[in-house]
Amino acid sequence: MTTKLTLSMPLRFKRTAAALSKRRKKSISALVVELIEREALREKDPFAGLDGVWEGRDITLEQLREKAWKRS
């Protein structure tokens, strides 16, 4: 089952996605699904390597993630 999702992105990314979609003969939706599936398989957490760096500090890894998300 699929569900509708609306994405907001800069126009240049839309153009790039449209060109890539045409070249690969897949919909933009299919490309987004592939990207998300690929990243989920990698299970790569950009903060995972920082566990030891923050030992003895007064900030937890979760607090660090929250700060990073607030900035973006």
Secondary structure in CASP SS format (residue, H / E / C, confidence):
PFRMAT SS
TARGET T0000
AUTHOR 0000-0000-0000
METHOD secondary structure of the structure
MODEL  1
M C 1.00
T C 1.00
T C 1.00
K C 1.00
L C 1.00
T C 1.00
L C 1.00
S C 1.00
M C 1.00
P C 1.00
L H 1.00
R H 1.00
F H 1.00
K H 1.00
R H 1.00
T H 1.00
A H 1.00
A H 1.00
A H 1.00
L H 1.00
S H 1.00
K H 1.00
R H 1.00
R H 1.00
K C 1.00
K C 1.00
S C 1.00
I H 1.00
S H 1.00
A H 1.00
L H 1.00
V H 1.00
V H 1.00
E H 1.00
L H 1.00
I H 1.00
E H 1.00
R H 1.00
E H 1.00
A H 1.00
L H 1.00
R H 1.00
E C 1.00
K C 1.00
D C 1.00
P C 1.00
F C 1.00
A H 1.00
G H 1.00
L H 1.00
D C 1.00
G C 1.00
V C 1.00
W C 1.00
E C 1.00
G C 1.00
R C 1.00
D C 1.00
I C 1.00
T C 1.00
L H 1.00
E H 1.00
Q H 1.00
L H 1.00
R H 1.00
E H 1.00
K H 1.00
A H 1.00
W H 1.00
K H 1.00
R H 1.00
S C 1.00
END
